[in-house]
Amino acid sequence: MKVTFISLGLSTDAIGIRILSSILKSEGHQTQLIFLPTLKDMARRSMGGIYSYDESVINKMVSLCQESQLIGISLMTHHYSIAKLLTQQLKTHLTAPVIWGGIHPTAKPEECLETADLVCTGEGETSVPELVGRLASGRNIDDIPGIWLKLNGQLIANGVGPLAQDLDRLPFPDYSFVDHHMLVDDVLKPMTPENWYDHLCRFFPPFNCHPGQPPKPAYQILSARGCPFNCPFCGEAPLMGNKA
Protein backbone atom coordinates (compact mmCIF):
# COMPACT_ATOMS: atom_id res chain seq x y z
CA MET A 1 0.00 0.00 0.00
CA LYS A 2 1.26 3.49 -0.81
CA VAL A 3 0.89 6.32 1.68
CA THR A 4 1.73 9.99 1.06
CA PHE A 5 2.56 12.25 4.01
CA ILE A 6 2.43 16.04 3.61
CA SER A 7 4.14 18.48 5.98
CA LEU A 8 2.98 22.12 5.97
CA GLY A 9 5.60 23.62 8.25
CA LEU A 10 8.54 25.82 7.34
CA SER A 11 10.80 23.41 9.19
CA THR A 12 11.45 20.17 7.35
CA ASP A 13 12.50 18.13 10.37
CA ALA A 14 8.93 16.72 10.52
CA ILE A 15 10.02 13.95 12.85
CA GLY A 16 6.50 12.53 13.16
CA ILE A 17 5.92 11.72 9.51
CA ARG A 18 9.55 10.71 9.02
CA ILE A 19 9.28 8.07 11.77
CA LEU A 20 5.92 6.89 10.41
CA SER A 21 7.50 6.55 6.99
CA SER A 22 10.27 4.37 8.42
CA ILE A 23 7.77 2.19 10.31
CA LEU A 24 5.55 1.68 7.27
CA LYS A 25 8.52 0.87 5.04
CA SER A 26 9.66 -1.76 7.55
CA GLU A 27 6.21 -3.33 7.27
CA GLY A 28 6.40 -3.55 3.49
CA HIS A 29 4.45 -0.45 2.52
CA GLN A 30 5.52 2.33 0.16
CA THR A 31 5.69 5.93 1.36
CA GLN A 32 6.13 9.36 -0.15
CA LEU A 33 6.94 12.57 1.72
CA ILE A 34 5.99 16.05 0.50
CA PHE A 35 7.33 19.13 2.29
CA LEU A 36 5.67 22.49 1.63
CA PRO A 37 7.75 25.15 3.40
CA THR A 38 6.77 28.69 2.45
CA LEU A 39 6.89 32.14 4.00
CA LYS A 40 3.82 33.22 2.03
CA ASP A 41 1.47 31.50 4.47
CA MET A 42 3.05 33.47 7.32
CA ALA A 43 2.41 36.70 5.41
CA ARG A 44 -1.19 35.62 4.86
CA ARG A 45 -1.70 34.98 8.59
CA SER A 46 -0.23 38.34 9.55
CA MET A 47 -2.69 40.14 7.23
CA GLY A 48 -5.73 37.99 7.93
CA GLY A 49 -6.06 36.83 4.33
CA ILE A 50 -6.40 33.40 2.74
CA TYR A 51 -3.38 31.71 1.23
CA SER A 52 -3.49 28.99 -1.42
CA TYR A 53 -0.65 27.11 -3.03
CA ASP A 54 -0.12 27.95 -6.69
CA GLU A 55 -2.20 25.93 -9.14
CA SER A 56 0.95 24.35 -10.55
CA VAL A 57 1.84 23.09 -7.06
CA ILE A 58 -1.63 21.63 -6.54
CA ASN A 59 -1.49 19.94 -9.95
CA LYS A 60 1.91 18.48 -9.13
CA MET A 61 0.67 17.15 -5.80
CA VAL A 62 -2.36 15.59 -7.46
CA SER A 63 -0.05 13.90 -9.96
CA LEU A 64 2.27 12.64 -7.22
CA CYS A 65 -0.64 11.28 -5.16
CA GLN A 66 -2.44 9.45 -7.96
CA GLU A 67 -1.28 6.01 -6.76
CA SER A 68 -1.62 6.68 -3.03
CA GLN A 69 -4.27 4.80 -1.05
CA LEU A 70 -3.98 7.15 1.93
CA ILE A 71 -2.89 10.80 2.23
CA GLY A 72 -1.76 12.15 5.59
CA ILE A 73 -1.39 15.84 6.43
CA SER A 74 0.52 16.95 9.51
CA LEU A 75 -0.53 20.32 10.89
CA MET A 76 -0.48 22.72 13.78
CA THR A 77 -3.27 25.15 14.61
CA HIS A 78 -1.85 27.97 12.48
CA HIS A 79 -1.95 25.62 9.47
CA TYR A 80 -5.68 24.89 9.83
CA SER A 81 -6.97 27.20 7.09
CA ILE A 82 -4.44 26.16 4.47
CA ALA A 83 -4.82 22.48 5.42
CA LYS A 84 -8.58 22.75 4.95
CA LEU A 85 -8.25 24.37 1.53
CA LEU A 86 -5.52 21.96 0.42
CA THR A 87 -7.58 18.95 1.48
CA GLN A 88 -10.59 20.22 -0.43
CA GLN A 89 -8.44 20.77 -3.52
CA LEU A 90 -6.91 17.29 -3.33
CA LYS A 91 -10.26 15.59 -2.76
CA THR A 92 -11.62 17.27 -5.88
CA HIS A 93 -9.21 15.18 -7.95
CA LEU A 94 -8.41 12.14 -5.80
CA THR A 95 -10.42 9.38 -4.13
CA ALA A 96 -7.88 8.37 -1.47
CA PRO A 97 -9.00 9.13 2.11
CA VAL A 98 -7.23 12.02 3.82
CA ILE A 99 -6.11 11.73 7.44
CA TRP A 100 -5.00 14.69 9.53
CA GLY A 101 -2.54 14.38 12.42
CA GLY A 102 -0.61 16.66 14.72
CA ILE A 103 -1.39 18.82 17.70
CA HIS A 104 -4.41 20.63 16.21
CA PRO A 105 -6.25 17.45 15.17
CA THR A 106 -5.43 16.05 18.62
CA ALA A 107 -6.92 19.10 20.34
CA LYS A 108 -9.84 19.61 17.93
CA PRO A 109 -10.67 16.27 16.27
CA GLU A 110 -14.37 17.04 15.73
CA GLU A 111 -13.54 20.31 13.95
CA CYS A 112 -10.96 18.58 11.76
CA LEU A 113 -13.40 15.83 10.78
CA GLU A 114 -15.51 18.47 9.10
CA THR A 115 -12.83 18.41 6.39
CA ALA A 116 -10.66 15.30 6.79
CA ASP A 117 -11.94 11.74 6.39
CA LEU A 118 -9.93 10.54 9.38
CA VAL A 119 -8.07 12.10 12.28
CA CYS A 120 -5.15 10.70 14.27
CA THR A 121 -5.18 11.95 17.86
CA GLY A 122 -2.12 11.65 20.04
CA GLU A 123 0.98 9.89 18.84
CA GLY A 124 0.60 7.86 15.67
CA GLU A 125 3.39 5.28 15.75
CA THR A 126 0.89 2.55 16.69
CA SER A 127 -2.37 3.97 15.35
CA VAL A 128 -1.30 4.84 11.80
CA PRO A 129 0.49 1.53 11.00
CA GLU A 130 -2.55 -0.33 12.33
CA LEU A 131 -4.80 1.81 10.12
CA VAL A 132 -2.64 1.24 7.03
CA GLY A 133 -2.47 -2.50 7.67
CA ARG A 134 -6.25 -2.76 7.97
CA LEU A 135 -6.87 -0.63 4.88
CA ALA A 136 -4.42 -2.75 2.90
CA SER A 137 -6.25 -5.95 3.87
CA GLY A 138 -9.78 -4.52 3.65
CA ARG A 139 -10.53 -4.89 7.35
CA ASN A 140 -12.72 -2.74 9.60
CA ILE A 141 -11.05 0.50 10.78
CA ASP A 142 -13.64 1.93 13.18
CA ASP A 143 -12.13 0.67 16.46
CA ILE A 144 -8.46 1.68 16.22
CA PRO A 145 -7.28 3.61 19.32
CA GLY A 146 -6.31 7.12 18.28
CA ILE A 147 -8.17 7.06 14.94
CA TRP A 148 -11.35 9.14 14.75
CA LEU A 149 -13.81 9.08 11.85
CA LYS A 150 -17.43 9.55 10.90
CA LEU A 151 -19.46 6.50 9.94
CA ASN A 152 -22.92 7.03 8.47
CA GLY A 153 -22.84 10.55 9.85
CA GLN A 154 -21.97 9.37 13.37
CA LEU A 155 -18.75 10.35 15.13
CA ILE A 156 -16.55 7.41 16.05
CA ALA A 157 -14.24 8.70 18.80
CA ASN A 158 -11.47 6.28 19.75
CA GLY A 159 -9.57 8.38 22.28
CA VAL A 160 -5.91 9.26 21.90
CA GLY A 161 -3.29 6.97 20.49
CA PRO A 162 -1.03 5.18 22.97
CA LEU A 163 2.13 7.01 23.99
CA ALA A 164 5.43 5.48 22.92
CA GLN A 165 6.95 4.09 26.10
CA ASP A 166 10.37 3.13 24.71
CA LEU A 167 11.71 5.58 22.14
CA ASP A 168 14.65 3.28 21.44
CA ARG A 169 12.26 0.81 19.81
CA LEU A 170 11.28 3.34 17.16
CA PRO A 171 13.22 3.36 13.89
CA PHE A 172 15.40 6.24 12.81
CA PRO A 173 13.40 8.92 10.93
CA ASP A 174 13.34 8.52 7.16
CA TYR A 175 16.03 10.69 5.57
CA SER A 176 16.45 8.49 2.51
CA PHE A 177 15.35 11.19 0.02
CA VAL A 178 13.61 8.34 -1.86
CA ASP A 179 10.29 9.71 -3.16
CA HIS A 180 10.72 12.89 -1.12
CA HIS A 181 9.60 16.21 -2.61
CA MET A 182 9.94 19.81 -1.42
CA LEU A 183 8.59 23.22 -2.37
CA VAL A 184 11.50 25.30 -3.66
CA ASP A 185 10.67 28.87 -4.67
CA ASP A 186 7.03 27.93 -5.38
CA VAL A 187 8.01 24.90 -7.46
CA LEU A 188 7.53 21.35 -6.14
CA LYS A 189 10.75 19.50 -6.87
CA PRO A 190 12.38 16.21 -5.88
CA MET A 191 14.08 16.75 -2.54
CA THR A 192 17.84 16.32 -2.70
CA PRO A 193 20.66 16.77 -0.16
CA GLU A 194 21.64 19.88 -2.13
CA ASN A 195 18.32 21.75 -2.16
CA TRP A 196 17.62 20.66 1.42
CA TYR A 197 21.00 22.09 2.47
CA ASP A 198 20.11 25.35 0.72
CA HIS A 199 16.75 25.43 2.51
CA LEU A 200 18.38 24.97 5.92
CA CYS A 201 20.94 27.68 5.19
CA ARG A 202 18.22 30.06 4.04
CA PHE A 203 15.68 29.64 6.81
CA PHE A 204 17.59 28.28 9.84
CA PRO A 205 20.96 30.06 10.10
CA PRO A 206 20.60 32.25 13.22
CA PHE A 207 23.00 30.41 15.54
CA ASN A 208 26.01 30.15 13.26
CA CYS A 209 26.18 33.32 11.17
CA HIS A 210 29.45 35.22 11.28
CA PRO A 211 30.20 38.51 9.53
CA GLY A 212 31.78 37.98 6.15
CA GLN A 213 31.12 34.24 6.14
CA PRO A 214 28.38 32.31 4.32
CA PRO A 215 25.62 30.85 6.52
CA LYS A 216 25.90 27.27 7.65
CA PRO A 217 22.88 24.99 7.99
CA ALA A 218 21.14 24.66 11.33
CA TYR A 219 18.88 21.75 12.18
CA GLN A 220 16.49 20.91 15.00
CA ILE A 221 16.71 17.62 16.87
CA LEU A 222 14.61 16.14 19.66
CA SER A 223 16.28 14.18 22.45
CA ALA A 224 13.07 13.55 24.41
CA ARG A 225 9.31 13.82 24.17
CA GLY A 226 6.58 15.33 26.20
CA CYS A 227 6.62 17.06 29.57
CA PRO A 228 6.20 15.80 33.15
CA PHE A 229 3.69 18.54 33.90
CA ASN A 230 0.02 18.73 32.91
CA CYS A 231 -0.86 22.41 32.45
CA PRO A 232 -4.43 22.65 31.03
CA PHE A 233 -3.56 25.47 28.61
CA CYS A 234 -0.75 23.52 26.93
CA GLY A 235 -0.89 21.40 23.79
CA GLU A 236 0.37 18.46 25.85
CA ALA A 237 -2.96 18.23 27.72
CA PRO A 238 -4.91 16.43 24.93
CA LEU A 239 -2.05 13.94 24.59
CA MET A 240 -2.68 12.96 28.19
CA GLY A 241 -6.39 12.55 27.54
CA ASN A 242 -7.39 15.88 29.09
CA LYS A 243 -9.31 18.24 26.83
CA ALA A 244 -8.67 21.80 28.01
C-alpha positions in Angstrom: 0.0 0.0 0.0 1.3 3.5 -0.8 0.9 6.3 1.7 1.7 10.0 1.1 2.6 12.3 4.0 2.4 16.0 3.6 4.1 18.5 6.0 3.0 22.1 6.0 5.6 23.6 8.2 8.5 25.8 7.3 10.8 23.4 9.2 11.4 20.2 7.3 12.5 18.1 10.4 8.9 16.7 10.5 10.0 14.0 12.9 6.5 12.5 13.2 5.9 11.7 9.5 9.6 10.7 9.0 9.3 8.1 11.8 5.9 6.9 10.4 7.5 6.6 7.0 10.3 4.4 8.4 7.8 2.2 10.3 5.5 1.7 7.3 8.5 0.9 5.0 9.7 -1.8 7.6 6.2 -3.3 7.3 6.4 -3.6 3.5 4.4 -0.4 2.5 5.5 2.3 0.2 5.7 5.9 1.4 6.1 9.4 -0.1 6.9 12.6 1.7 6.0 16.0 0.5 7.3 19.1 2.3 5.7 22.5 1.6 7.8 25.2 3.4 6.8 28.7 2.4 6.9 32.1 4.0 3.8 33.2 2.0 1.5 31.5 4.5 3.1 33.5 7.3 2.4 36.7 5.4 -1.2 35.6 4.9 -1.7 35.0 8.6 -0.2 38.3 9.5 -2.7 40.1 7.2 -5.7 38.0 7.9 -6.1 36.8 4.3 -6.4 33.4 2.7 -3.4 31.7 1.2 -3.5 29.0 -1.4 -0.7 27.1 -3.0 -0.1 27.9 -6.7 -2.2 25.9 -9.1 0.9 24.4 -10.5 1.8 23.1 -7.1 -1.6 21.6 -6.5 -1.5 19.9 -9.9 1.9 18.5 -9.1 0.7 17.1 -5.8 -2.4 15.6 -7.5 0.0 13.9 -10.0 2.3 12.6 -7.2 -0.6 11.3 -5.2 -2.4 9.4 -8.0 -1.3 6.0 -6.8 -1.6 6.7 -3.0 -4.3 4.8 -1.1 -4.0 7.2 1.9 -2.9 10.8 2.2 -1.8 12.1 5.6 -1.4 15.8 6.4 0.5 16.9 9.5 -0.5 20.3 10.9 -0.5 22.7 13.8 -3.3 25.2 14.6 -1.9 28.0 12.5 -2.0 25.6 9.5 -5.7 24.9 9.8 -7.0 27.2 7.1 -4.4 26.2 4.5 -4.8 22.5 5.4 -8.6 22.8 5.0 -8.2 24.4 1.5 -5.5 22.0 0.4 -7.6 19.0 1.5 -10.6 20.2 -0.4 -8.4 20.8 -3.5 -6.9 17.3 -3.3 -10.3 15.6 -2.8 -11.6 17.3 -5.9 -9.2 15.2 -8.0 -8.4 12.1 -5.8 -10.4 9.4 -4.1 -7.9 8.4 -1.5 -9.0 9.1 2.1 -7.2 12.0 3.8 -6.1 11.7 7.4 -5.0 14.7 9.5 -2.5 14.4 12.4 -0.6 16.7 14.7 -1.4 18.8 17.7 -4.4 20.6 16.2 -6.3 17.5 15.2 -5.4 16.1 18.6 -6.9 19.1 20.3 -9.8 19.6 17.9 -10.7 16.3 16.3 -14.4 17.0 15.7 -13.5 20.3 13.9 -11.0 18.6 11.8 -13.4 15.8 10.8 -15.5 18.5 9.1 -12.8 18.4 6.4 -10.7 15.3 6.8 -11.9 11.7 6.4 -9.9 10.5 9.4 -8.1 12.1 12.3 -5.1 10.7 14.3 -5.2 12.0 17.9 -2.1 11.6 20.0 1.0 9.9 18.8 0.6 7.9 15.7 3.4 5.3 15.8 0.9 2.6 16.7 -2.4 4.0 15.3 -1.3 4.8 11.8 0.5 1.5 11.0 -2.5 -0.3 12.3 -4.8 1.8 10.1 -2.6 1.2 7.0 -2.5 -2.5 7.7 -6.3 -2.8 8.0 -6.9 -0.6 4.9 -4.4 -2.8 2.9 -6.3 -5.9 3.9 -9.8 -4.5 3.6 -10.5 -4.9 7.4 -12.7 -2.7 9.6 -11.1 0.5 10.8 -13.6 1.9 13.2 -12.1 0.7 16.5 -8.5 1.7 16.2 -7.3 3.6 19.3 -6.3 7.1 18.3 -8.2 7.1 14.9 -11.4 9.1 14.8 -13.8 9.1 11.9 -17.4 9.6 10.9 -19.5 6.5 9.9 -22.9 7.0 8.5 -22.8 10.5 9.9 -22.0 9.4 13.4 -18.8 10.4 15.1 -16.5 7.4 16.1 -14.2 8.7 18.8 -11.5 6.3 19.8 -9.6 8.4 22.3 -5.9 9.3 21.9 -3.3 7.0 20.5 -1.0 5.2 23.0 2.1 7.0 24.0 5.4 5.5 22.9 7.0 4.1 26.1 10.4 3.1 24.7 11.7 5.6 22.1 14.7 3.3 21.4 12.3 0.8 19.8 11.3 3.3 17.2 13.2 3.4 13.9 15.4 6.2 12.8 13.4 8.9 10.9 13.3 8.5 7.2 16.0 10.7 5.6 16.4 8.5 2.5 15.3 11.2 0.0 13.6 8.3 -1.9 10.3 9.7 -3.2 10.7 12.9 -1.1 9.6 16.2 -2.6 9.9 19.8 -1.4 8.6 23.2 -2.4 11.5 25.3 -3.7 10.7 28.9 -4.7 7.0 27.9 -5.4 8.0 24.9 -7.5 7.5 21.4 -6.1 10.8 19.5 -6.9 12.4 16.2 -5.9 14.1 16.7 -2.5 17.8 16.3 -2.7 20.7 16.8 -0.2 21.6 19.9 -2.1 18.3 21.7 -2.2 17.6 20.7 1.4 21.0 22.1 2.5 20.1 25.3 0.7 16.8 25.4 2.5 18.4 25.0 5.9 20.9 27.7 5.2 18.2 30.1 4.0 15.7 29.6 6.8 17.6 28.3 9.8 21.0 30.1 10.1 20.6 32.3 13.2 23.0 30.4 15.5 26.0 30.1 13.3 26.2 33.3 11.2 29.4 35.2 11.3 30.2 38.5 9.5 31.8 38.0 6.2 31.1 34.2 6.1 28.4 32.3 4.3 25.6 30.8 6.5 25.9 27.3 7.7 22.9 25.0 8.0 21.1 24.7 11.3 18.9 21.7 12.2 16.5 20.9 15.0 16.7 17.6 16.9 14.6 16.1 19.7 16.3 14.2 22.4 13.1 13.5 24.4 9.3 13.8 24.2 6.6 15.3 26.2 6.6 17.1 29.6 6.2 15.8 33.2 3.7 18.5 33.9 0.0 18.7 32.9 -0.9 22.4 32.4 -4.4 22.6 31.0 -3.6 25.5 28.6 -0.8 23.5 26.9 -0.9 21.4 23.8 0.4 18.5 25.8 -3.0 18.2 27.7 -4.9 16.4 24.9 -2.1 13.9 24.6 -2.7 13.0 28.2 -6.4 12.6 27.5 -7.4 15.9 29.1 -9.3 18.2 26.8 -8.7 21.8 28.0 
